[in-house]
Amino acid sequence: MSAAPLLFRYASKPVTVRDTGHGLQATYEQSDSAPTLSLGDRTLRLLQWHFHTPSEHALEGRRLEMEAHLVHGDAISGALTVLAVLLRADSAAAPNPALAAVLAGASAAGPPGGVNPITLLPPPGQRSYYRYTGSLTTPPCTEAVSWVVMDTPRGVPPNLVIAFQRLVGDGGSLALNARPLQQRNGRQVTHVSV
């Protein structure tokens, strides 16, 4: 498994937001100019991103309030890589444009200027990560998915967390859309400091 730094070529692009039944998902029109992530010699095209509450990964045994999954497809093989960012409720955090755009897009098209998911990531210099091979977290839970889990959470305002939980619920009550924490089951987890 490669221990390469992550090279993001994300940009503001128009998105379509839809309710998948598991939560809200933002997708780009796929083209040669779609945002990409380079990991070693692999170029991964960003296919979609979505959110879970609470987080589906734990840091030091603790789940955080939310987690963003940025799903990428290998430009050659089509194999999936999911970049996961844990989101911590932080009353001092500025509104997150990517999360806010998905919440706003739940009832309409995304913002006219587009959305740049780079705002979901920890700042440069804080992008060390864990890698392992696992499965998707929603049915059919496809195996052989490469996971990249950022080890620095991103702060988001608590009101955005609550707004997402309301949307996952019936609009009035709060609901969760994360699966229970899974055992490692012998999976090798590698930490990459960059």
Buried (B, 14 or more C-beta within 10 A) or exposed (E): EEEBBBEBBBBBBEBEBEEEEBBBBBBBEEEEEBBBBBBEEBBBBBBBBBBBBBBBBEBEEEBBBBBBBBBBBBEEEEEBBBBBBBBBBBEEBEEBBBBBBBBBBBEEEBBEEEBBBBBBBBEEEEBBBBBBEBBBBBEEEEEEBBBBBBBBBBBBBBEBBBBBBBBBEEEEEBBEBBEEEEEEEEEEEEEBEE
